[in-house]
Each structure stands twice: as structure tokens, then as C-alpha cells.
Amino acid sequence: MQALDRTQPMLPLRPGQIARRTHDYTRHGTASLYAAFDVATGKVLGSVTRPHCGADFVRFLEKIVRAVPRRLALHLVLL
């Protein structure tokens, strides 16, 4: 996920015209978003990290393992 900001404010509206924005942007860095969804309860377990490294992903998987009872099966879908 990228933290972006437009370089110019949104252009003013006129009657019959849709909102307009410039095409260019300023990049403010990236962040990694990890989320786990329990379909039975609707509960979401999430984590956001600034740097992008495999160790953060492993820590998130460990967090899931600690949060889920051992008797339940885990199914992971990675996108």
C-alpha cells in the first residue's frame, strides 16, 4: 500500500462537470498491511508495518497462531 498525496488541490466544480484531479502525485513511502479474517465471527486481526521484510510477515503469522485455538484449522489465502 502506498501513501500518496496529490501535488495540486482538486480542481473547482462547475455545473454539469464532474470532480477533476491532476494526474501527478507525491509519494510518502509505503507500508505493509497484514489482515486475518475469521469468517465464523467476523473478527479481523491486523497489523501494519513501515518497512517491508519477511520477518514482519512471520511475526504476523505467529500472532495468528497465538490467537486461534489449536483445535481449529487455519486456511491461508495470500494475495
DAZI-V519243 format. One record per residue. SS is DSSP state (helix for helix, strand for strand, loop for the rest). PHI is phi in whole degrees, 0 to 359 (none if undefined). OMEGA is omega in radians with two decimals (none if undefined). Layout:
SS,PHI,OMEGA
SS,PHI,OMEGA
This chain:
loop,none,-3.12
strand,250,3.06
strand,268,-3.07
strand,244,3.06
strand,217,3.11
strand,290,-3.13
loop,280,-3.14
loop,234,3.07
loop,292,3.12
loop,300,-3.12
strand,289,-3.07
loop,296,3.11
loop,277,3.01
loop,229,3.14
loop,305,3.10
loop,82,-3.11
loop,239,-3.13
loop,282,3.13
loop,296,-3.12
strand,233,3.09
loop,225,3.07
loop,285,-3.10
loop,274,-3.05
loop,265,-3.08
strand,213,3.05
strand,252,-3.13
strand,267,-3.13
strand,251,3.11
strand,105,3.14
strand,232,3.06
loop,216,3.09
strand,256,3.13
strand,248,3.09
strand,244,3.14
strand,216,3.07
strand,233,-3.05
strand,240,3.06
loop,268,-3.06
loop,293,-3.12
loop,286,-3.06
loop,251,-3.08
loop,82,-3.12
loop,283,3.14
strand,244,3.06
strand,247,-3.04
strand,223,3.12
strand,203,3.07
strand,234,3.12
strand,233,3.12
loop,285,3.14
loop,285,-3.13
loop,249,3.11
loop,214,-3.10
helix,296,-3.13
helix,297,3.10
helix,296,3.13
helix,294,3.11
helix,297,3.09
helix,299,3.12
helix,293,3.09
helix,298,3.09
helix,296,3.09
helix,297,3.10
helix,296,-3.12
helix,301,3.12
helix,292,-3.05
helix,276,-3.05
loop,258,3.09
loop,301,-3.08
loop,299,-3.08
loop,287,-3.14
loop,267,3.08
loop,274,3.07
loop,256,3.06
loop,238,-3.09
loop,257,3.03
loop,240,-3.09
loop,253,3.12
loop,243,none
